[in-house]
Structures are given as C-alpha cells and as structure tokens.
Amino acid sequence: MILTRRWALLTAIGTVALLGVTGCSAPEESSPGATDASTPSGSITVYNAQHEELTQAWADEFTAETGVTVTLRNGDDSELGNQLVQEGAASKADVFLTENSPAISLVDKAGLFAPVDDATLAQVPKQFQPSTGTWTGIAARSTVFAYNPSMISAGELPASLLDLADPAWAGRWAASPSGADFQAIVSALLELKGEAATSDWLAAMKENAVVYKGNSTVMKAVNAGEIPGGVIYHYYWFADQAGTGENSSSTQMHYFKNQDPGAFVSVSGGGVLETSANPVAAQAFLAFITGKAGQEILKTGTSFEYPVSDAVDANSAMVPLRELDAPVIDPSKLNSTKVTDLMTEAGFL
C-alpha cells in the first residue's frame, strides 16, 4: 500500500469522523490507542449479518488503510438484532451490519444508534437511507420471480406479486417465509398496500405456496422442476451462475418492475451503536464501506449485491438498479414486529 494512498484515505476518513464526533463523543477510556479525536485508531467490534466474505473483505481493506483492528461477530439478522436489543447499553458492539432492513429497524426503534455522520449520508442516495438518519444503506438486493421455462411460459408469468394470491397459482410457486429475506418483502407489501391487503395476501399464500427453507433451496427446487417458480432475491441466481450454474441452469428470472411490491429492493443496513467505545473508528468504518473504495469491493466481490453509491455501477452482469422500477419506501417504516405478527397469524412463523 503506497504512502500517498494511505494518507489520502486517512485524511478523508478523518474529515468524515470529525463531522460526526460532536454528537457521539466517547468516554475517556474509549478509542484504545487513539492519539487524535479525528483520526481512527484502535479497534472496533462489528456485529455482522451481512455476507461474511464481503464484510471480511471490507474489514481487511479498512484495517490495511487505517490500522484499525476489526473484529467480526457473525450471525443472522434476527439473531444479532435481538441480541443488541437485549444487551442495550451493555453491548460491546460498535457497528451493526445487516442483510435486510427489518432487523436494523428493530435496533433503531430501540434507540440504540448514534446519528450517522452527515458526510457518510451524503455518499448514499436518499432512497437507500431511513428518514431517521440513524443508519444507512450499505448494499441492496432486488426481489425476483425465478421460474422454469419448461414448466411456465413467459406469457403466464405473474404481472404482480399480488397475482400469486390467485387460486390459479395454487401449488405452482414457492418461497422461504421463515427468513429475514422474505420478511423484508412482506414488510414492503405492508407499507405499500396496508395491513388488510397484506393479511389477505398471506392467507392466500398459505393456500397457494410451497414452503422451502432458504432462497437457495427454492431456486434449486425450481431448477429441478419440482415447482414452476419461486420468489427469491436476485443475487442467489447470479452467484450460482458465476459458479457451476448447476442450481440455476434451467431457470430464468422475472422482474416485476412497475413499482410493484414484487419489485421491492431490500436495503442492507449499517449503523453505529450509541454506546460504541470507539465512535471515531466506527463512523470511519461506515464511511469507508459506503464510499467508493468499499462499494468497489462490493461490486467486484462474489455477493452480487447492488452498490448503493452513485459513484459505483453494479456488476455488469446484473440489471441496472435504475431499470428495476422499484417502489420507493422509507426503510425506517418497514415494521418487523407487525410483519412477524401477521406472518405468525398466517401460520408461517
């Protein structure tokens, strides 16, 4: 790593950290090894529900550039979100990263986040930020309908996610409702169509859908001809295609578009805990992963998620975000508690 590169990044990160340090100053025993309040140093702990390989790459590069040690505690969205709420002010976490927005929204509603530095928020388009300003999008994924062309023609594809409630679709589509991925989709449906419509759709889904555990399993079932189609996130398909393609070779993807609930783009989130022992380094890490360098790591990695920064295009194999015609939803309004209540009533949880 050449000296000029290291100095440029340290200067940029120091500026970002300085903008936010007023509202989240640390106790005197904080920031282990810190010598300047505006310069990241010491160590941070990240509760990570994002893809482990992606976050490890972020952490490694951030450490190489700043010298800050990053310890990852990996888990799933719900597990780590609930853990943070239970730990409260006693948590040792500095940063929380999620795959989907409901878990980070849960932590946000518990009042556990510090405001994100303004300079970091300026790197991320508004549609990928909650209105609260207490966390920010770090990556995005699109809802798609994976289908087997030997079992369903293009003319038979559902125009809307809501069409899957029709009795004609009974036994002809699949989903994995127990995970955070699908709960985020139902959260979007709730925000766009309301409680009554969401409850009705879930009741119809209970009758029509074949339930599998995991998006990959849904895609494999569609590929094997067990079921004509299934609702998943796009990156499962692209990741398999980038490998052997053995679990996706007999499938294609249908994008709902038209600002339909089925065109929902789920936002992966990142936030700094109010009780962080090293807020300067924590804010700097969030600034790094949402900045050009961090988003380039996302683009060239194997997660096949969408960068949220306007400065970095998506992987060229993927449909550009601007062409998805996704509905715009304030991520802070995605209500995981109501969603889990409705899904429990429908018999999915």
C-alpha positions as CSV (number, residue, x, y, z in Angstrom):
1,M,0.0,0.0,0.0
2,I,1.7,3.2,-1.1
3,L,2.1,6.1,1.4
4,T,0.1,8.6,-0.7
5,R,-2.9,6.3,-0.9
6,R,-2.8,5.7,2.8
7,W,-2.5,9.4,3.7
8,A,-5.4,10.3,1.3
9,L,-7.8,7.8,2.8
10,L,-6.8,8.7,6.4
11,T,-7.4,12.4,5.6
12,A,-10.8,11.6,4.1
13,I,-11.9,9.4,6.9
14,G,-10.6,11.9,9.5
15,T,-12.8,14.6,7.9
16,V,-15.8,12.3,8.0
17,A,-15.2,11.3,11.6
18,L,-14.7,14.9,12.7
19,L,-18.1,16.0,11.2
20,G,-19.9,13.5,13.5
21,V,-17.8,13.4,16.6
22,T,-19.7,16.2,18.4
23,G,-22.9,14.2,18.9
24,C,-21.3,10.9,19.9
25,S,-18.1,11.6,21.9
26,A,-16.7,8.6,23.7
27,P,-15.8,8.1,27.4
28,E,-12.2,8.8,28.3
29,E,-11.3,5.1,28.4
30,S,-12.6,4.7,24.8
31,S,-10.8,4.6,21.5
32,P,-7.9,2.3,22.5
33,G,-4.7,3.6,21.1
34,A,-6.2,6.8,19.8
35,T,-4.0,9.9,19.7
36,D,-6.2,12.3,17.8
37,A,-10.0,12.6,18.2
38,S,-10.4,13.0,14.4
39,T,-8.2,10.0,13.4
40,P,-9.5,6.5,13.5
41,S,-7.3,4.1,15.5
42,G,-7.6,1.2,18.0
43,S,-10.2,-1.5,17.4
44,I,-13.9,-2.0,16.8
45,T,-16.3,-4.9,17.0
46,V,-18.8,-5.3,14.2
47,Y,-22.0,-7.4,14.7
48,N,-22.3,-8.7,11.2
49,A,-25.3,-10.2,9.5
50,Q,-24.1,-9.4,6.0
51,H,-22.3,-11.9,3.8
52,E,-19.2,-12.9,5.8
53,E,-16.8,-12.9,2.8
54,L,-17.9,-9.4,1.8
55,T,-17.6,-7.9,5.3
56,Q,-14.3,-9.6,5.8
57,A,-13.0,-8.0,2.6
58,W,-14.3,-4.6,3.9
59,A,-12.7,-5.2,7.2
60,D,-9.3,-6.3,5.8
61,E,-9.0,-3.3,3.5
62,F,-10.2,-0.8,6.2
63,T,-7.5,-2.2,8.5
64,A,-4.9,-2.0,5.8
65,E,-5.7,1.6,5.2
66,T,-6.2,2.8,8.7
67,G,-4.6,0.4,11.1
68,V,-7.9,-0.1,13.0
69,T,-8.4,-3.7,14.0
70,V,-11.9,-5.0,13.1
71,T,-13.4,-8.0,15.0
72,L,-16.4,-9.6,13.3
73,R,-19.1,-11.3,15.2
74,N,-21.1,-13.1,12.5
75,G,-24.8,-14.2,12.8
76,D,-28.1,-13.7,11.1
77,D,-30.3,-10.6,11.0
78,S,-32.8,-11.6,13.7
79,E,-30.3,-13.2,16.0
80,L,-28.0,-10.2,16.1
81,G,-30.8,-7.6,16.1
82,N,-32.5,-9.2,19.1
83,Q,-29.1,-9.7,20.8
84,L,-28.4,-6.0,20.5
85,V,-31.8,-5.1,22.0
86,Q,-31.2,-7.5,24.9
87,E,-27.7,-6.1,25.5
88,G,-28.8,-2.5,25.3
89,A,-26.3,-0.1,26.9
90,A,-24.1,-3.0,27.9
91,S,-23.3,-4.1,24.3
92,K,-19.7,-4.3,23.2
93,A,-20.7,-3.8,19.6
94,D,-19.5,-0.7,17.8
95,V,-21.2,-1.3,14.4
96,F,-24.2,-3.4,13.2
97,L,-24.5,-4.6,9.6
98,T,-27.5,-6.4,8.3
99,E,-28.6,-8.1,5.1
100,N,-32.2,-6.7,5.3
101,S,-33.7,-3.7,6.9
102,P,-36.2,-5.1,9.5
103,A,-33.5,-6.2,11.9
104,I,-31.7,-2.9,11.8
105,S,-35.0,-1.1,12.1
106,L,-35.7,-3.1,15.3
107,V,-32.4,-1.8,16.8
108,D,-33.2,1.7,15.6
109,K,-36.6,1.7,17.2
110,A,-34.9,0.7,20.5
111,G,-33.0,3.9,20.3
112,L,-29.6,2.2,20.2
113,F,-27.9,4.0,17.3
114,A,-25.9,7.2,17.1
115,P,-26.7,9.6,14.2
116,V,-24.7,8.7,11.1
117,D,-22.1,11.3,10.1
118,D,-23.5,13.8,7.5
119,A,-20.6,13.2,5.2
120,T,-21.4,9.4,5.1
121,L,-25.1,10.0,4.4
122,A,-24.0,12.3,1.6
123,Q,-22.4,9.3,-0.1
124,V,-25.7,7.3,-0.2
125,P,-28.8,8.2,-2.3
126,K,-31.8,9.1,-0.2
127,Q,-33.9,6.1,-1.3
128,F,-31.3,3.9,0.5
129,Q,-31.5,5.8,3.8
130,P,-34.1,5.8,6.5
131,S,-35.6,9.2,7.3
132,T,-34.2,8.9,10.9
133,G,-30.6,9.4,9.8
134,T,-29.5,6.8,12.4
135,W,-28.4,4.2,9.9
136,T,-27.7,4.0,6.2
137,G,-27.9,1.5,3.3
138,I,-24.7,-0.3,2.5
139,A,-25.9,-2.6,-0.3
140,A,-29.2,-3.6,-2.0
141,R,-30.9,-6.6,-3.5
142,S,-33.9,-7.0,-5.8
143,T,-36.9,-9.2,-5.4
144,V,-37.4,-11.5,-8.4
145,F,-39.5,-14.5,-9.5
146,A,-37.3,-17.3,-10.6
147,Y,-39.1,-19.7,-13.0
148,N,-38.5,-22.8,-15.0
149,P,-39.3,-22.1,-18.7
150,S,-40.1,-25.8,-19.3
151,M,-43.0,-25.5,-16.7
152,I,-44.3,-22.0,-17.3
153,S,-44.2,-19.8,-20.4
154,A,-43.3,-16.1,-20.4
155,G,-46.9,-15.2,-21.1
156,E,-48.0,-17.0,-17.9
157,L,-45.7,-15.1,-15.6
158,P,-47.4,-13.0,-12.8
159,A,-47.6,-9.3,-13.6
160,S,-47.6,-8.5,-9.9
161,L,-46.6,-10.2,-6.7
162,L,-50.2,-9.9,-5.7
163,D,-51.2,-12.2,-8.6
164,L,-49.7,-15.1,-6.7
165,A,-52.7,-14.9,-4.4
166,D,-54.9,-16.2,-7.2
167,P,-56.1,-19.8,-6.8
168,A,-54.7,-20.5,-10.3
169,W,-51.3,-20.3,-8.6
170,A,-52.0,-23.0,-6.0
171,G,-49.1,-25.3,-5.7
172,R,-47.2,-23.5,-8.5
173,W,-44.9,-21.2,-6.6
174,A,-42.5,-21.4,-3.7
175,A,-40.9,-19.2,-1.1
176,S,-38.9,-19.3,2.1
177,P,-41.0,-17.3,4.6
178,S,-39.1,-18.0,7.8
179,G,-36.1,-16.0,7.0
180,A,-35.4,-12.3,7.2
181,D,-35.2,-12.1,3.3
182,F,-38.9,-12.8,2.8
183,Q,-40.0,-10.9,5.9
184,A,-38.4,-7.8,4.3
185,I,-40.6,-8.4,1.2
186,V,-43.7,-8.7,3.3
187,S,-42.7,-5.5,5.1
188,A,-42.7,-3.7,1.8
189,L,-46.1,-5.2,0.9
190,L,-47.4,-4.0,4.3
191,E,-46.1,-0.4,3.7
192,L,-47.4,-0.2,0.1
193,K,-50.8,-1.9,0.4
194,G,-51.7,-1.8,4.1
195,E,-52.5,-4.3,6.8
196,A,-55.7,-5.8,5.4
197,A,-54.3,-6.4,2.0
198,T,-51.1,-7.9,3.4
199,S,-53.1,-10.2,5.7
200,D,-55.3,-11.4,2.8
201,W,-52.3,-12.0,0.6
202,L,-50.5,-14.0,3.3
203,A,-53.7,-16.1,3.8
204,A,-53.8,-16.8,0.1
205,M,-50.1,-17.6,0.1
206,K,-50.7,-20.2,2.9
207,E,-53.0,-21.9,0.5
208,N,-51.0,-21.5,-2.7
209,A,-47.3,-21.5,-1.9
210,V,-45.0,-24.5,-1.3
211,V,-42.7,-23.6,1.6
212,Y,-38.9,-24.3,1.5
213,K,-36.2,-23.3,3.9
214,G,-33.8,-20.9,2.2
215,N,-33.8,-18.9,-1.0
216,S,-31.1,-21.3,-2.5
217,T,-33.4,-24.3,-1.8
218,V,-36.3,-22.5,-3.6
219,M,-34.1,-21.9,-6.6
220,K,-32.9,-25.5,-6.6
221,A,-36.4,-26.8,-6.5
222,V,-37.4,-24.6,-9.4
223,N,-34.3,-25.7,-11.3
224,A,-35.1,-29.3,-10.7
225,G,-38.7,-29.0,-11.9
226,E,-40.2,-29.6,-8.5
227,I,-42.1,-26.3,-8.8
228,P,-42.7,-23.8,-11.7
229,G,-41.4,-20.7,-9.9
230,G,-40.4,-19.0,-6.6
231,V,-39.9,-15.7,-5.0
232,I,-36.2,-15.1,-4.1
233,Y,-33.6,-12.3,-4.2
234,H,-31.6,-11.8,-7.4
235,Y,-28.2,-12.5,-6.1
236,Y,-28.8,-16.2,-5.4
237,W,-29.2,-16.7,-9.2
238,F,-26.2,-14.6,-10.2
239,A,-23.9,-16.2,-7.6
240,D,-24.8,-19.7,-8.9
241,Q,-24.4,-18.6,-12.5
242,A,-20.9,-17.3,-11.6
243,G,-20.0,-20.7,-10.4
244,T,-21.1,-24.0,-11.9
245,G,-24.7,-22.9,-12.6
246,E,-25.9,-26.4,-11.6
247,N,-28.7,-25.0,-9.4
248,S,-29.9,-22.3,-11.8
249,S,-29.2,-23.6,-15.4
250,S,-32.8,-24.5,-16.0
251,T,-34.2,-21.2,-14.6
252,Q,-34.7,-17.6,-15.7
253,M,-35.6,-14.5,-13.7
254,H,-38.7,-12.4,-14.0
255,Y,-38.6,-8.8,-12.7
256,F,-42.0,-7.4,-11.7
257,K,-41.0,-3.7,-12.2
258,N,-43.8,-1.1,-12.4
259,Q,-43.2,-0.1,-8.8
260,D,-45.0,-3.3,-7.8
261,P,-44.4,-4.8,-4.3
262,G,-42.7,-7.6,-6.1
263,A,-40.1,-5.1,-7.5
264,F,-39.1,-4.2,-3.9
265,V,-35.4,-3.5,-3.5
266,S,-34.3,-4.5,0.0
267,V,-31.6,-2.4,1.7
268,S,-28.8,-3.9,3.7
269,G,-28.1,-1.5,6.6
270,G,-25.2,-0.3,8.7
271,G,-25.3,1.8,11.9
272,V,-23.0,2.9,14.7
273,L,-24.1,2.0,18.3
274,E,-24.6,4.9,20.6
275,T,-22.6,3.1,23.2
276,S,-19.6,2.4,20.9
277,A,-16.3,2.5,22.8
278,N,-14.6,3.8,19.7
279,P,-17.1,6.0,17.8
280,V,-14.5,7.7,15.6
281,A,-13.3,4.4,14.1
282,A,-16.9,3.1,14.0
283,Q,-18.1,6.1,12.0
284,A,-15.0,5.9,9.8
285,F,-15.7,2.2,9.0
286,L,-19.3,3.0,8.0
287,A,-17.9,5.9,5.8
288,F,-15.4,3.5,4.2
289,I,-17.9,0.8,3.2
290,T,-20.4,3.3,1.8
291,G,-17.7,5.2,0.0
292,K,-16.2,4.4,-3.5
293,A,-13.5,2.1,-2.2
294,G,-15.9,0.0,-0.1
295,Q,-18.5,-0.1,-2.8
296,E,-16.0,-1.2,-5.4
297,I,-15.2,-4.2,-3.1
298,L,-18.9,-5.0,-3.2
299,K,-19.1,-4.7,-7.0
300,T,-16.1,-6.9,-7.7
301,G,-16.9,-9.5,-5.0
302,T,-18.9,-12.7,-5.1
303,S,-22.0,-11.5,-3.2
304,F,-23.6,-10.0,-6.4
305,E,-25.5,-7.3,-4.4
306,Y,-26.1,-3.8,-5.7
307,P,-23.8,-1.0,-4.6
308,V,-25.8,1.9,-3.1
309,S,-23.3,4.5,-4.1
310,D,-23.9,6.6,-7.2
311,A,-20.2,6.5,-7.7
312,V,-20.1,2.8,-8.4
313,D,-22.1,0.9,-11.0
314,A,-23.4,-2.6,-10.4
315,N,-21.7,-5.7,-11.7
316,S,-22.2,-5.6,-15.5
317,A,-24.0,-9.0,-15.5
318,M,-26.8,-7.6,-13.4
319,V,-29.8,-5.5,-14.5
320,P,-29.0,-1.9,-13.5
321,L,-30.9,-0.6,-10.5
322,R,-32.4,2.3,-12.4
323,E,-34.1,-0.2,-14.7
324,L,-35.9,-2.2,-12.0
325,D,-38.6,0.5,-11.5
326,A,-38.7,-0.4,-7.8
327,P,-41.2,1.3,-5.4
328,V,-39.6,3.9,-3.1
329,I,-40.1,3.1,0.5
330,D,-38.6,4.8,3.6
331,P,-36.6,1.9,5.2
332,S,-37.4,3.3,8.6
333,K,-41.1,2.4,8.0
334,L,-40.5,-1.3,7.5
335,N,-42.2,-2.7,10.6
336,S,-40.7,-6.1,11.5
337,T,-42.9,-6.5,14.6
338,K,-46.2,-6.1,12.7
339,V,-44.8,-8.3,9.9
340,T,-43.9,-11.1,12.2
341,D,-47.4,-10.8,13.9
342,L,-49.1,-11.1,10.5
343,M,-46.9,-14.0,9.4
344,T,-47.5,-15.8,12.6
345,E,-51.2,-15.4,12.3
346,A,-51.0,-16.8,8.7
347,G,-49.1,-19.8,10.0
348,F,-45.6,-19.1,8.6
349,L,-43.7,-18.4,11.8
